[in-house]
Amino acid sequence: MQNQVISENINVELLANQVVEGFIIGLHKSPFHGFSVEFAEHRLYNTGEPIKNIDWKVFGRTDKLFSKKFEEETNLRCHLVIDTSSSMYFPQENGKQSKKSKINFAIIAAACFKQLMKKQRDAVGLSLFNSDITFHADAKSSSIQHQIINAELQKIMDSPIQNKTSNTAKALHLIAESIHKRSMVIILSDMMDNTSSQGLEDTFAALQHLRYNKHEVIVFDIADKKQELDFEFENRPYEFEDLETGEKIKLQAEQIKEHYITEIKKSKAAIKLKCAQFKIDLIEANVEEGVQKILMPYLLKRQKLN
């Protein structure tokens, strides 16, 4: 499969805005017409509240009293968690980052979620991790917060990370301790450090930590389905490289395809079972299908929490 190599920088914020606006237009034309995607910035004034919060310009136009909504009045707190380990930079083309890499998918998805939260006046935070947490910002809804998150997402998009392993369990335990208020936690990862039984148990102990602290959790399991799950390669010799360790091995694709598919299916089935047990939403995300497809599960989850 040939993927287009990035020849120019992608503007994460601009692309996310385009995707979200297209998504909302599509909702209005779909059976979801009427779904709550209108985003008010005011609420009706209640007698006895400070009059300093009244928006007098709106009163002049409508003859009704509305109070401005402030940061602390947000409806929902959401924390985005992105796996930036080197395996997320697959697939590549000639050793260079592709537009269809898992990390690009995760970044654009996170930017789209953030944009929806901005429209809905929700507070949003961000954590980036590989072997350690490399960035953390608590949830806020200020314009400065959105600028900070945009800058971090853009930085990851523009600067690939090489030979970085993932420690999902460690990161999630730390995040569970740092998020003190009940939140929606969205995890964007390829779950590649959970292929062993011990890795899986460690990660789900951390996810259970989040659930114990009353957080709602959605895991977006990101993969290149064609290559990573179905192992669709030509029947010829390949040199496969572990992007996290740099280890390389030469193999004939057909020699290991059946065994590989069996093991990857077993791993994914275990992840699904554990998520079901802990009441964690698991969404399989294929980079080939684009980001818009995964926005609806977020909106449906958010609607349930209102």
LUMLORO-844972 format. One record per residue (C-alpha): residue in one letter; x, y, z. Coordinates in Angstrom, 2 decimals. Each point is the difference from the previous one (the first is absolute). Layout:
N
<rec><res>a</res><u>X</u><v>Y</v><w>Z</w></rec>
...
END
This chain:
306
<rec><res>m</res><u>0.00</u><v>0.00</v><w>0.00</w></rec>
<rec><res>q</res><u>1.38</u><v>3.33</v><w>-1.03</w></rec>
<rec><res>n</res><u>-0.52</u><v>2.89</v><w>2.39</w></rec>
<rec><res>q</res><u>0.59</u><v>3.61</v><w>-0.89</w></rec>
<rec><res>v</res><u>3.07</u><v>1.37</v><w>1.74</w></rec>
<rec><res>i</res><u>-0.43</u><v>3.29</v><w>1.77</w></rec>
<rec><res>s</res><u>1.52</u><v>2.66</v><w>-2.22</w></rec>
<rec><res>e</res><u>-1.27</u><v>3.00</v><w>1.92</w></rec>
<rec><res>n</res><u>-1.12</u><v>0.67</v><w>3.53</w></rec>
<rec><res>i</res><u>-3.63</u><v>-0.67</v><w>0.88</w></rec>
<rec><res>n</res><u>-1.75</u><v>2.78</v><w>1.90</w></rec>
<rec><res>v</res><u>-1.67</u><v>-2.07</v><w>2.71</w></rec>
<rec><res>e</res><u>-2.45</u><v>2.67</v><w>1.19</w></rec>
<rec><res>l</res><u>-1.15</u><v>0.93</v><w>-3.50</w></rec>
<rec><res>l</res><u>-0.49</u><v>-3.62</v><w>-1.06</w></rec>
<rec><res>a</res><u>-1.91</u><v>-0.83</v><w>3.21</w></rec>
<rec><res>n</res><u>-2.31</u><v>2.99</v><w>-0.52</w></rec>
<rec><res>q</res><u>-0.76</u><v>-1.17</v><w>-3.54</w></rec>
<rec><res>v</res><u>-0.70</u><v>-3.58</v><w>1.13</w></rec>
<rec><res>v</res><u>-2.27</u><v>1.10</v><w>2.86</w></rec>
<rec><res>e</res><u>-1.99</u><v>2.44</v><w>-2.11</w></rec>
<rec><res>g</res><u>-0.50</u><v>-2.68</v><w>-2.67</w></rec>
<rec><res>f</res><u>-1.04</u><v>-2.47</v><w>2.67</w></rec>
<rec><res>i</res><u>-2.59</u><v>2.37</v><w>1.49</w></rec>
<rec><res>i</res><u>-1.44</u><v>0.78</v><w>-3.43</w></rec>
<rec><res>g</res><u>-0.22</u><v>-3.73</v><w>-0.64</w></rec>
<rec><res>l</res><u>-1.86</u><v>-0.52</v><w>3.28</w></rec>
<rec><res>h</res><u>-2.68</u><v>2.48</v><w>-1.00</w></rec>
<rec><res>k</res><u>-0.52</u><v>-1.85</v><w>-3.30</w></rec>
<rec><res>s</res><u>-0.07</u><v>-3.43</v><w>1.64</w></rec>
<rec><res>p</res><u>-2.48</u><v>-1.95</v><w>2.17</w></rec>
<rec><res>f</res><u>1.72</u><v>1.79</v><w>2.91</w></rec>
<rec><res>h</res><u>-1.64</u><v>3.27</v><w>-1.03</w></rec>
<rec><res>g</res><u>-0.82</u><v>1.83</v><w>3.20</w></rec>
<rec><res>f</res><u>2.86</u><v>-1.61</v><w>1.93</w></rec>
<rec><res>s</res><u>1.33</u><v>2.47</v><w>2.55</w></rec>
<rec><res>v</res><u>2.77</u><v>1.77</v><w>-1.89</w></rec>
<rec><res>e</res><u>-1.12</u><v>3.58</v><w>0.56</w></rec>
<rec><res>f</res><u>2.32</u><v>1.66</v><w>2.49</w></rec>
<rec><res>a</res><u>-1.28</u><v>2.87</v><w>2.16</w></rec>
<rec><res>e</res><u>2.35</u><v>2.42</v><w>1.71</w></rec>
<rec><res>h</res><u>-2.69</u><v>1.46</v><w>2.27</w></rec>
<rec><res>r</res><u>-2.63</u><v>-1.25</v><w>2.43</w></rec>
<rec><res>l</res><u>-3.20</u><v>1.62</v><w>1.23</w></rec>
<rec><res>y</res><u>0.53</u><v>2.41</v><w>2.89</w></rec>
<rec><res>n</res><u>-1.38</u><v>-1.22</v><w>3.34</w></rec>
<rec><res>t</res><u>-1.38</u><v>2.52</v><w>2.47</w></rec>
<rec><res>g</res><u>2.46</u><v>0.71</v><w>2.79</w></rec>
<rec><res>e</res><u>3.16</u><v>-0.58</v><w>-2.05</w></rec>
<rec><res>p</res><u>2.59</u><v>2.80</v><w>-0.34</w></rec>
<rec><res>i</res><u>-1.12</u><v>2.42</v><w>-2.69</w></rec>
<rec><res>k</res><u>3.64</u><v>0.52</v><w>-1.01</w></rec>
<rec><res>n</res><u>-0.23</u><v>-3.29</v><w>-1.94</w></rec>
<rec><res>i</res><u>-2.95</u><v>1.15</v><w>-2.13</w></rec>
<rec><res>d</res><u>0.75</u><v>0.45</v><w>-3.70</w></rec>
<rec><res>w</res><u>-1.66</u><v>3.37</v><w>-0.63</w></rec>
<rec><res>k</res><u>0.66</u><v>-0.12</v><w>-3.74</w></rec>
<rec><res>v</res><u>-2.07</u><v>-3.18</v><w>-0.27</w></rec>
<rec><res>f</res><u>-2.70</u><v>1.64</v><w>2.19</w></rec>
<rec><res>g</res><u>-0.11</u><v>2.93</v><w>-2.42</w></rec>
<rec><res>r</res><u>-0.60</u><v>-2.32</v><w>-2.95</w></rec>
<rec><res>t</res><u>-2.38</u><v>-2.48</v><w>1.65</w></rec>
<rec><res>d</res><u>-1.54</u><v>1.82</v><w>2.99</w></rec>
<rec><res>k</res><u>0.93</u><v>-3.06</v><w>2.07</w></rec>
<rec><res>l</res><u>2.59</u><v>-0.35</v><w>2.75</w></rec>
<rec><res>f</res><u>2.89</u><v>-2.41</v><w>-0.62</w></rec>
<rec><res>s</res><u>3.06</u><v>-0.62</v><w>2.14</w></rec>
<rec><res>k</res><u>3.37</u><v>-0.58</v><w>-1.60</w></rec>
<rec><res>k</res><u>1.40</u><v>-3.46</v><w>0.54</w></rec>
<rec><res>f</res><u>3.46</u><v>-0.15</v><w>1.57</w></rec>
<rec><res>e</res><u>2.74</u><v>-2.64</v><w>0.11</w></rec>
<rec><res>e</res><u>-1.11</u><v>-1.48</v><w>3.32</w></rec>
<rec><res>e</res><u>-3.53</u><v>-0.56</v><w>-1.36</w></rec>
<rec><res>t</res><u>1.06</u><v>-2.50</v><w>-2.66</w></rec>
<rec><res>n</res><u>-2.21</u><v>-3.04</v><w>-0.47</w></rec>
<rec><res>l</res><u>2.68</u><v>-2.66</v><w>-0.24</w></rec>
<rec><res>r</res><u>3.66</u><v>-0.51</v><w>0.75</w></rec>
<rec><res>c</res><u>1.84</u><v>-2.10</v><w>-2.56</w></rec>
<rec><res>h</res><u>3.59</u><v>-1.18</v><w>-0.06</w></rec>
<rec><res>l</res><u>1.70</u><v>-1.08</v><w>-3.23</w></rec>
<rec><res>v</res><u>2.79</u><v>-2.58</v><w>0.33</w></rec>
<rec><res>i</res><u>2.21</u><v>-0.71</v><w>-3.03</w></rec>
<rec><res>d</res><u>2.55</u><v>-2.78</v><w>-0.39</w></rec>
<rec><res>t</res><u>3.05</u><v>1.53</v><w>-1.75</w></rec>
<rec><res>s</res><u>2.21</u><v>-3.09</v><w>0.05</w></rec>
<rec><res>s</res><u>1.83</u><v>-0.81</v><w>-3.22</w></rec>
<rec><res>s</res><u>-2.39</u><v>-2.79</v><w>-1.02</w></rec>
<rec><res>m</res><u>-2.61</u><v>2.71</v><w>-0.51</w></rec>
<rec><res>y</res><u>2.05</u><v>1.32</v><w>-2.94</w></rec>
<rec><res>f</res><u>-0.95</u><v>-3.04</v><w>-2.09</w></rec>
<rec><res>p</res><u>-0.59</u><v>-0.27</v><w>-2.92</w></rec>
<rec><res>q</res><u>2.98</u><v>1.71</v><w>-1.51</w></rec>
<rec><res>e</res><u>1.15</u><v>0.39</v><w>-3.57</w></rec>
<rec><res>n</res><u>3.72</u><v>-0.37</v><w>-0.72</w></rec>
<rec><res>g</res><u>0.74</u><v>0.61</v><w>3.66</w></rec>
<rec><res>k</res><u>-1.94</u><v>3.28</v><w>0.09</w></rec>
<rec><res>q</res><u>-3.22</u><v>0.97</v><w>1.75</w></rec>
<rec><res>s</res><u>-3.17</u><v>-0.54</v><w>-2.04</w></rec>
<rec><res>k</res><u>-3.16</u><v>2.06</v><w>0.02</w></rec>
<rec><res>k</res><u>-1.82</u><v>-3.20</v><w>0.92</w></rec>
<rec><res>s</res><u>2.12</u><v>-0.86</v><w>3.01</w></rec>
<rec><res>k</res><u>-1.71</u><v>-0.89</v><w>3.26</w></rec>
<rec><res>i</res><u>1.51</u><v>3.02</v><w>1.75</w></rec>
<rec><res>n</res><u>-1.43</u><v>2.37</v><w>-2.62</w></rec>
<rec><res>f</res><u>-3.38</u><v>-1.66</v><w>0.41</w></rec>
<rec><res>a</res><u>0.18</u><v>0.36</v><w>3.80</w></rec>
<rec><res>i</res><u>1.06</u><v>3.65</v><w>-0.15</w></rec>
<rec><res>i</res><u>-2.73</u><v>1.02</v><w>-2.46</w></rec>
<rec><res>a</res><u>-2.57</u><v>-1.98</v><w>2.00</w></rec>
<rec><res>a</res><u>1.09</u><v>1.71</v><w>3.23</w></rec>
<rec><res>a</res><u>-0.15</u><v>3.42</v><w>-1.68</w></rec>
<rec><res>c</res><u>-3.52</u><v>-0.78</v><w>-1.25</w></rec>
<rec><res>f</res><u>-1.15</u><v>-1.10</v><w>3.46</w></rec>
<rec><res>k</res><u>1.50</u><v>3.19</v><w>1.41</w></rec>
<rec><res>q</res><u>-1.82</u><v>2.10</v><w>-2.57</w></rec>
<rec><res>l</res><u>-3.34</u><v>-1.65</v><w>0.85</w></rec>
<rec><res>m</res><u>0.70</u><v>0.64</v><w>3.69</w></rec>
<rec><res>k</res><u>0.79</u><v>3.63</v><w>-0.74</w></rec>
<rec><res>k</res><u>-3.34</u><v>0.38</v><w>-1.77</w></rec>
<rec><res>q</res><u>-1.78</u><v>-1.64</v><w>2.92</w></rec>
<rec><res>r</res><u>1.83</u><v>2.13</v><w>2.60</w></rec>
<rec><res>d</res><u>1.57</u><v>-3.08</v><w>1.57</w></rec>
<rec><res>a</res><u>3.32</u><v>-0.04</v><w>1.83</w></rec>
<rec><res>v</res><u>2.76</u><v>-1.98</v><w>-1.72</w></rec>
<rec><res>g</res><u>3.38</u><v>-1.26</v><w>1.18</w></rec>
<rec><res>l</res><u>2.80</u><v>-1.89</v><w>-1.73</w></rec>
<rec><res>s</res><u>2.64</u><v>-2.57</v><w>0.89</w></rec>
<rec><res>l</res><u>2.65</u><v>-1.39</v><w>-2.36</w></rec>
<rec><res>f</res><u>1.95</u><v>-3.11</v><w>0.90</w></rec>
<rec><res>n</res><u>2.43</u><v>-2.61</v><w>-1.24</w></rec>
<rec><res>s</res><u>2.25</u><v>-1.64</v><w>2.59</w></rec>
<rec><res>d</res><u>-0.84</u><v>2.97</v><w>2.26</w></rec>
<rec><res>i</res><u>-2.49</u><v>2.86</v><w>-0.02</w></rec>
<rec><res>t</res><u>1.59</u><v>2.68</v><w>-2.18</w></rec>
<rec><res>f</res><u>-2.72</u><v>2.64</v><w>0.29</w></rec>
<rec><res>h</res><u>-2.94</u><v>0.57</v><w>2.33</w></rec>
<rec><res>a</res><u>-2.55</u><v>2.82</v><w>0.23</w></rec>
<rec><res>d</res><u>-3.00</u><v>-0.12</v><w>2.33</w></rec>
<rec><res>a</res><u>-3.44</u><v>0.55</v><w>-1.52</w></rec>
<rec><res>k</res><u>-1.01</u><v>3.62</v><w>-0.62</w></rec>
<rec><res>s</res><u>-2.27</u><v>1.71</v><w>-2.52</w></rec>
<rec><res>s</res><u>1.89</u><v>3.28</v><w>-0.51</w></rec>
<rec><res>s</res><u>1.15</u><v>1.14</v><w>-3.41</w></rec>
<rec><res>i</res><u>3.61</u><v>-0.11</v><w>1.24</w></rec>
<rec><res>q</res><u>-0.47</u><v>-3.68</v><w>0.89</w></rec>
<rec><res>h</res><u>-1.14</u><v>-0.76</v><w>-3.54</w></rec>
<rec><res>q</res><u>3.01</u><v>1.83</v><w>-1.40</w></rec>
<rec><res>i</res><u>2.36</u><v>-1.99</v><w>2.24</w></rec>
<rec><res>i</res><u>-1.55</u><v>-3.32</v><w>-1.05</w></rec>
<rec><res>n</res><u>0.09</u><v>0.98</v><w>-3.68</w></rec>
<rec><res>a</res><u>3.70</u><v>0.83</v><w>0.33</w></rec>
<rec><res>e</res><u>0.81</u><v>-3.35</v><w>1.65</w></rec>
<rec><res>l</res><u>-1.96</u><v>-1.97</v><w>-2.59</w></rec>
<rec><res>q</res><u>1.73</u><v>1.90</v><w>-2.80</w></rec>
<rec><res>k</res><u>3.40</u><v>-0.67</v><w>1.56</w></rec>
<rec><res>i</res><u>-0.61</u><v>-3.76</v><w>0.08</w></rec>
<rec><res>m</res><u>-1.27</u><v>0.07</v><w>-3.59</w></rec>
<rec><res>d</res><u>3.10</u><v>1.82</v><w>-1.23</w></rec>
<rec><res>s</res><u>2.66</u><v>-1.82</v><w>2.05</w></rec>
<rec><res>p</res><u>-0.05</u><v>-3.82</v><w>-0.22</w></rec>
<rec><res>i</res><u>1.26</u><v>-1.89</v><w>3.06</w></rec>
<rec><res>q</res><u>2.41</u><v>-2.85</v><w>-0.72</w></rec>
<rec><res>n</res><u>0.69</u><v>-3.13</v><w>2.05</w></rec>
<rec><res>k</res><u>-2.37</u><v>0.90</v><w>2.84</w></rec>
<rec><res>t</res><u>-1.73</u><v>-2.87</v><w>1.77</w></rec>
<rec><res>s</res><u>-3.43</u><v>0.20</v><w>1.61</w></rec>
<rec><res>n</res><u>-1.00</u><v>-0.46</v><w>3.63</w></rec>
<rec><res>t</res><u>-3.76</u><v>0.46</v><w>-0.06</w></rec>
<rec><res>a</res><u>-0.55</u><v>-1.36</v><w>3.52</w></rec>
<rec><res>k</res><u>2.47</u><v>2.39</v><w>1.62</w></rec>
<rec><res>a</res><u>-1.44</u><v>3.01</v><w>-1.85</w></rec>
<rec><res>l</res><u>-3.63</u><v>-0.81</v><w>0.81</w></rec>
<rec><res>h</res><u>0.73</u><v>-0.53</v><w>3.70</w></rec>
<rec><res>l</res><u>1.65</u><v>3.43</v><w>0.16</w></rec>
<rec><res>i</res><u>-2.86</u><v>1.61</v><w>-1.93</w></rec>
<rec><res>a</res><u>-2.58</u><v>-1.66</v><w>2.28</w></rec>
<rec><res>e</res><u>1.76</u><v>1.59</v><w>2.97</w></rec>
<rec><res>s</res><u>0.22</u><v>3.45</v><w>-1.60</w></rec>
<rec><res>i</res><u>-3.62</u><v>0.32</v><w>-1.19</w></rec>
<rec><res>h</res><u>-1.97</u><v>0.71</v><w>3.15</w></rec>
<rec><res>k</res><u>-3.43</u><v>0.89</v><w>-1.35</w></rec>
<rec><res>r</res><u>-2.27</u><v>-2.48</v><w>-1.78</w></rec>
<rec><res>s</res><u>0.90</u><v>0.17</v><w>-3.69</w></rec>
<rec><res>m</res><u>-0.35</u><v>-1.71</v><w>-3.32</w></rec>
<rec><res>v</res><u>3.41</u><v>-1.47</v><w>-0.89</w></rec>
<rec><res>i</res><u>0.65</u><v>-0.64</v><w>-3.70</w></rec>
<rec><res>i</res><u>2.99</u><v>-2.24</v><w>-0.73</w></rec>
<rec><res>l</res><u>1.47</u><v>-0.09</v><w>-3.51</w></rec>
<rec><res>s</res><u>2.49</u><v>-2.87</v><w>-0.34</w></rec>
<rec><res>d</res><u>0.89</u><v>-3.03</v><w>-2.09</w></rec>
<rec><res>m</res><u>0.08</u><v>-2.09</v><w>3.21</w></rec>
<rec><res>m</res><u>3.21</u><v>-1.63</v><w>-1.24</w></rec>
<rec><res>d</res><u>1.54</u><v>-0.44</v><w>3.44</w></rec>
<rec><res>n</res><u>-2.94</u><v>-2.23</v><w>0.95</w></rec>
<rec><res>t</res><u>0.82</u><v>-2.97</v><w>-2.20</w></rec>
<rec><res>s</res><u>1.37</u><v>-2.00</v><w>2.94</w></rec>
<rec><res>s</res><u>-2.28</u><v>-1.26</v><w>2.77</w></rec>
<rec><res>q</res><u>1.98</u><v>1.95</v><w>2.62</w></rec>
<rec><res>g</res><u>-0.09</u><v>3.19</v><w>-2.07</w></rec>
<rec><res>l</res><u>-3.75</u><v>-0.37</v><w>-0.38</w></rec>
<rec><res>e</res><u>-0.53</u><v>-0.56</v><w>3.72</w></rec>
<rec><res>d</res><u>2.16</u><v>3.01</v><w>0.89</w></rec>
<rec><res>t</res><u>-1.85</u><v>2.29</v><w>-2.41</w></rec>
<rec><res>f</res><u>-3.43</u><v>-1.06</v><w>1.20</w></rec>
<rec><res>a</res><u>1.01</u><v>0.43</v><w>3.61</w></rec>
<rec><res>a</res><u>0.73</u><v>3.62</v><w>-0.96</w></rec>
<rec><res>l</res><u>-3.31</u><v>0.32</v><w>-1.87</w></rec>
<rec><res>q</res><u>-1.76</u><v>-1.43</v><w>3.03</w></rec>
<rec><res>h</res><u>1.74</u><v>2.72</v><w>2.05</w></rec>
<rec><res>l</res><u>-1.67</u><v>2.61</v><w>-2.23</w></rec>
<rec><res>r</res><u>-3.39</u><v>-1.68</v><w>0.36</w></rec>
<rec><res>y</res><u>0.43</u><v>-0.28</v><w>3.78</w></rec>
<rec><res>n</res><u>0.49</u><v>3.77</v><w>0.07</w></rec>
<rec><res>k</res><u>-3.40</u><v>0.37</v><w>-1.73</w></rec>
<rec><res>h</res><u>1.34</u><v>0.99</v><w>-3.42</w></rec>
<rec><res>e</res><u>-1.79</u><v>-1.06</v><w>-3.18</w></rec>
<rec><res>v</res><u>2.53</u><v>-1.56</v><w>-2.40</w></rec>
<rec><res>i</res><u>0.01</u><v>-0.40</v><w>-3.78</w></rec>
<rec><res>v</res><u>2.89</u><v>-1.85</v><w>-1.64</w></rec>
<rec><res>f</res><u>0.57</u><v>0.56</v><w>-3.72</w></rec>
<rec><res>d</res><u>2.08</u><v>-2.98</v><w>-1.15</w></rec>
<rec><res>i</res><u>1.75</u><v>1.36</v><w>-3.11</w></rec>
<rec><res>a</res><u>1.38</u><v>-2.32</v><w>-2.68</w></rec>
<rec><res>d</res><u>0.85</u><v>-0.26</v><w>-3.66</w></rec>
<rec><res>k</res><u>-2.45</u><v>-2.88</v><w>-0.53</w></rec>
<rec><res>k</res><u>1.40</u><v>-1.12</v><w>-3.34</w></rec>
<rec><res>q</res><u>3.58</u><v>-0.45</v><w>1.16</w></rec>
<rec><res>e</res><u>-0.13</u><v>-0.33</v><w>3.79</w></rec>
<rec><res>l</res><u>-3.13</u><v>-2.12</v><w>0.41</w></rec>
<rec><res>d</res><u>-0.45</u><v>-1.80</v><w>-3.34</w></rec>
<rec><res>f</res><u>3.74</u><v>-0.16</v><w>-0.77</w></rec>
<rec><res>e</res><u>-0.56</u><v>0.64</v><w>-3.69</w></rec>
<rec><res>f</res><u>3.49</u><v>0.01</v><w>-1.51</w></rec>
<rec><res>e</res><u>1.25</u><v>-1.36</v><w>-3.31</w></rec>
<rec><res>n</res><u>1.50</u><v>-3.49</v><w>0.22</w></rec>
<rec><res>r</res><u>3.61</u><v>1.07</v><w>-0.13</w></rec>
<rec><res>p</res><u>2.82</u><v>0.59</v><w>2.50</w></rec>
<rec><res>y</res><u>-0.37</u><v>3.02</v><w>2.29</w></rec>
<rec><res>e</res><u>2.12</u><v>1.60</v><w>2.66</w></rec>
<rec><res>f</res><u>-2.33</u><v>0.79</v><w>2.88</w></rec>
<rec><res>e</res><u>1.11</u><v>2.56</v><w>2.58</w></rec>
<rec><res>d</res><u>-1.21</u><v>0.57</v><w>3.55</w></rec>
<rec><res>l</res><u>-0.41</u><v>3.79</v><w>-0.02</w></rec>
<rec><res>e</res><u>0.32</u><v>0.17</v><w>3.78</w></rec>
<rec><res>t</res><u>3.22</u><v>-2.00</v><w>0.41</w></rec>
<rec><res>g</res><u>1.52</u><v>0.22</v><w>-3.48</w></rec>
<rec><res>e</res><u>0.30</u><v>-3.81</v><w>-0.13</w></rec>
<rec><res>k</res><u>-0.25</u><v>-1.41</v><w>-3.55</w></rec>
<rec><res>i</res><u>-0.81</u><v>-3.45</v><w>-1.36</w></rec>
<rec><res>k</res><u>-0.15</u><v>-1.36</v><w>-3.56</w></rec>
<rec><res>l</res><u>-2.95</u><v>-2.25</v><w>-0.79</w></rec>
<rec><res>q</res><u>-2.11</u><v>-1.35</v><w>-2.84</w></rec>
<rec><res>a</res><u>-3.45</u><v>1.50</v><w>0.66</w></rec>
<rec><res>e</res><u>-2.00</u><v>-3.18</v><w>-0.67</w></rec>
<rec><res>q</res><u>2.15</u><v>-2.01</v><w>2.41</w></rec>
<rec><res>i</res><u>-1.32</u><v>1.83</v><w>3.04</w></rec>
<rec><res>k</res><u>-3.36</u><v>1.42</v><w>-1.16</w></rec>
<rec><res>e</res><u>-2.23</u><v>-2.71</v><w>1.48</w></rec>
<rec><res>h</res><u>1.78</u><v>-0.03</v><w>3.35</w></rec>
<rec><res>y</res><u>0.10</u><v>3.81</v><w>0.16</w></rec>
<rec><res>i</res><u>-3.72</u><v>0.38</v><w>-0.71</w></rec>
<rec><res>t</res><u>-0.85</u><v>-2.63</v><w>2.61</w></rec>
<rec><res>e</res><u>2.05</u><v>1.78</v><w>2.67</w></rec>
<rec><res>i</res><u>-1.23</u><v>3.50</v><w>-0.82</w></rec>
<rec><res>k</res><u>-3.63</u><v>-1.17</v><w>0.07</w></rec>
<rec><res>k</res><u>0.62</u><v>-1.64</v><w>3.35</w></rec>
<rec><res>s</res><u>1.47</u><v>3.23</v><w>1.37</w></rec>
<rec><res>k</res><u>-2.84</u><v>2.18</v><w>-1.31</w></rec>
<rec><res>a</res><u>-2.63</u><v>-2.42</v><w>1.36</w></rec>
<rec><res>a</res><u>1.60</u><v>0.21</v><w>3.46</w></rec>
<rec><res>i</res><u>-0.09</u><v>3.80</v><w>-0.13</w></rec>
<rec><res>k</res><u>-3.69</u><v>-0.04</v><w>-0.98</w></rec>
<rec><res>l</res><u>-0.84</u><v>-2.40</v><w>2.83</w></rec>
<rec><res>k</res><u>1.81</u><v>2.09</v><w>2.61</w></rec>
<rec><res>c</res><u>-1.66</u><v>3.22</v><w>-1.20</w></rec>
<rec><res>a</res><u>-3.42</u><v>-1.64</v><w>0.21</w></rec>
<rec><res>q</res><u>0.75</u><v>-1.20</v><w>3.54</w></rec>
<rec><res>f</res><u>0.99</u><v>3.48</v><w>1.19</w></rec>
<rec><res>k</res><u>-2.79</u><v>1.79</v><w>-1.93</w></rec>
<rec><res>i</res><u>2.50</u><v>1.85</v><w>-2.17</w></rec>
<rec><res>d</res><u>-1.06</u><v>1.04</v><w>-3.49</w></rec>
<rec><res>l</res><u>2.39</u><v>-1.49</v><w>-2.58</w></rec>
<rec><res>i</res><u>-0.12</u><v>1.45</v><w>-3.50</w></rec>
<rec><res>e</res><u>2.07</u><v>-1.62</v><w>-2.76</w></rec>
<rec><res>a</res><u>1.41</u><v>2.70</v><w>-2.27</w></rec>
<rec><res>n</res><u>1.46</u><v>-0.78</v><w>-3.44</w></rec>
<rec><res>v</res><u>2.29</u><v>2.72</v><w>-1.36</w></rec>
<rec><res>e</res><u>-1.27</u><v>-0.72</v><w>-3.52</w></rec>
<rec><res>e</res><u>-3.55</u><v>1.00</v><w>0.92</w></rec>
<rec><res>g</res><u>0.77</u><v>3.52</v><w>1.20</w></rec>
<rec><res>v</res><u>-0.72</u><v>1.89</v><w>3.18</w></rec>
<rec><res>q</res><u>-3.65</u><v>1.01</v><w>-0.58</w></rec>
<rec><res>k</res><u>-1.19</u><v>-3.55</v><w>0.66</w></rec>
<rec><res>i</res><u>1.13</u><v>0.08</v><w>3.65</w></rec>
<rec><res>l</res><u>-1.58</u><v>3.34</v><w>0.93</w></rec>
<rec><res>m</res><u>-3.50</u><v>-1.43</v><w>0.43</w></rec>
<rec><res>p</res><u>0.98</u><v>-2.44</v><w>2.80</w></rec>
<rec><res>y</res><u>1.37</u><v>3.00</v><w>1.92</w></rec>
<rec><res>l</res><u>-3.18</u><v>2.05</v><w>-0.44</w></rec>
<rec><res>l</res><u>-2.21</u><v>-2.93</v><w>0.99</w></rec>
<rec><res>k</res><u>2.10</u><v>-0.58</v><w>3.12</w></rec>
<rec><res>r</res><u>-0.12</u><v>3.69</v><w>0.89</w></rec>
<rec><res>q</res><u>-3.77</u><v>0.10</v><w>-0.42</w></rec>
<rec><res>k</res><u>-0.38</u><v>-2.89</v><w>2.47</w></rec>
<rec><res>l</res><u>2.04</u><v>1.94</v><w>2.58</w></rec>
<rec><res>n</res><u>-2.16</u><v>3.14</v><w>-0.14</w></rec>
END
